[in-house]
């Protein structure tokens, strides 16, 4: 944000139940609930048109918002966010196996994986030994320090929500085909969930998108910040996103 804040207004809220935000009772901790929150957040701040930076499951949350207000989307920057089921990586198979279990069993299984050790494994993902030292332990240490039992349950529920979210993939693709927002795709293919094929799949629906495969992994900003900033600045200037 510091690298782009000289020209653009950047907004990055922690979702309720995460980061430094509160964990209110009665909030809808789901993909739809988070999309509702984002829309209220932007409306409260009086934001008209905006560019969205999409990453991980935030890609699907952001796209649900974009589908509601397509006229307000100036551009998309997409980084390691999956919406093509046939292009998912091998690590996703473990999640799909859990999704086949009865719901109560599946939720308990997912909750068992919401641990500090699993967070570390997820941040390291499939990056090679030359990149792993660049991923600061702060990523999982500080993340876990903010975790509570209620937040563990929320995290497990969001993971279970990925099952239903798979049914939304065709809707996201349809939105992209219909509206063709200007898009920059920056991707770290060292990603067991979203490999290079997941990035290239976007070109089916956004053939004019600008695609850059960098030598990184899922947490690309931790290892290739300068490259992503340079590409983002050029992209946003060309598309007059403010």
N, C-alpha and C positions, 0 to 999 in steps of 0.2 A: 504493500500500500504506500509506503514511503517513496518508492521508486516511481510511482505513477501519480502521486498526489499533487505534484506541481501543476498539472494540467486538468486533471479530472477529479470529480468528487467521488470518493470510494466509500462504500458502506459494507460492513461485514459484521452483522449481528451474530452473537452466539445464540443458537436456538434455545428455547426454554428446555430445561433439563440437561443442558450441556454447558461446558465452559464456565464463564462467570455469570451466566444468567441464572435466574431463580428456577425452581422446579415446582410450579404451581399445581395444586390439585385441580382436577377437572379439565386440564388442557388435553387436547387430542394429540397424543404423541404418535403420530403416524405420518406417512408421506403426504396425505391430504391435509392433515392438521398443520404440518410445517409449511405447506404451500399457502394455506389460509393465513398463517402468521406473517409470511413474507408479504403477502398482498396488503394486509393491515399495516404492516411496518412501513411500506413504501407510501401508502395513501396518507398515513399519519404525517410523514415527512414532506408530503407534497411533491413526490417524485413523479415526473411525467414519463418521458422516454428514457430508457436505460439499457445498458449492455449487461449481460449476465455472464459471470464466470462459473462454469459448471464443472464439478469434480465429484467423483465417487457417487454415493447415493444422493448427494446434492444435485447431481445432474438431473435425476428424475424429479426431484422436488422443484428445481428451477424450471424444468420443461412443463410440469403441471401448471405452474404460474404462467409461463409463456403461452400455453394453450388458451388460458382464460383471457389474456390481454395481448393478443398478437400485435395489435397496432402500437403498443408501447415498447416493443422490443427493437432496439437499434442494432444490436449485434450479439453474437454469442462467441465466447471463448470456451472451448471444450478441452478439458484435460483429464484423461483417464476416467471416463464416465461411460458405463455400459448401457446400451439400449438395443443391442442386437443379440438375441439368444444364441443364434448359430455361430457367433464369433466369440463366445465366452471362453476363458482359459480353463485349464484343467483344475485349478483350485476351486472353481465354482461347483464342481461335481460333488464335493463334500457337502456343500449347502443343500444341493438338490436331494441328496440322500436323506438329510435330516428332514426336508420338507415332505418326504414320503411317509414319515412317521405320523401317528395320531397327534393331533394338535397339542395336547397337554404334554405328551412325551417330547415332542419337538421343541416346545418352549423350554422345558427343563434342560434338554440337551444343549440348547443355545446358551442358556444362562450359565452353564458350567464353563463355557468358553469365554465369558466376560471376566477375564482376569488380567492382572498386570503382565504376566508372561505372554498371554495371547496378544495383548496390545503391542508388546515389543515385536513379536513375530509378524504381526500385521504391518507395522511400520517398516520393518526390514523387507518383508515380502520376498520377492525373488531377485533383489538387486545383487550384483556380483560383489566379490570381496574388495574390489577397488572403490566401490561406491558406499558400501556399508559404513565405513568409518565417518563418512560425511553426514550421516543421519544422527543428529544429536540425541542423546538419551533423554533430554528434556521433553522430547515428543511424547514418550510414554510415561516418564516419571511425573511430569506435571499433569498430564491427562489423568493418570490414575489418582493423583493426589486430590482431584476434584470429584472423584467417584464416591457415591453413596450406595447403599443397598437399593434405594428407590431408583437411582440412576442406572444401576446394573440391570434392574428389571426393564427399564425403559429401553436400554440398549438391546436387550434380548428381544423385546417386542418389535423394535425396528428391524432387527435382523429377520425375524419371522415375517415381517411385512414384505420382505423381498420376494417371498413366494407369490403373493398376490400382485406385486409390482411387475412380475414377469408378464402378466396379462396386459399390462399397460404398454409394453414395448411397441406393439404395432401402432398404438395411438401416438406415441412420441414420433415415430417415423412418419406417420401421416401428417402431423403438424409440420415437420421439417420439409416434406415434399410440397405441401400446399403453400407455405409462406416463404420458404427459401430465405431465411434471415442470413445476412452476411455472417460468415463463421470462420474462425481461426481454430484449428485443431492442433494442439501441442501435446505430445504424448511421450511417455516413458514406457517402452515396450518390455522392459524387465519387470513384468507384472504378471503374476500367476493367475489373476482373475481377469485381467483385461490386456491381453497381448497386442501385438501389432495389428492382428486381424480385426480387433475390436475398433481400432482407430480407422482403418481403411473402410470398414463397413459404412461409416457415415457418408462416404462419397456416393453411395447408392442413392441417397436422398438429398445430398448437398454436393452435387458434382462440381460446383464452383468454389467449394470451401478451400481454404489454404491449409494444407496438411504438412506438419513438421514432426518427424520421428526423431527424438533426441536420444542420446545414449544414457538413458536414465530409467527410473522405475516409477512406481505409483505416486510417490511423493516428490514429483519433479522439481517443485519450487525449492526443496531443501538442497538439491544438488546442481540444478541448472537455472538458478534464478536469473542471472544476467541474460542468458539466451532468451528466456521466456519474456522478460521485461522488454528487451529489444524488439522481439516479434510482436508483442502486444502493443507497444507504442506505435509502431509502424501501421499495424492493422487498425487501431482506433483512430489514428489521424486520417487514414485513407477513407474511413467510413464515417467520419464526422460524428463519432459517438461522443457525447458530452454528458 
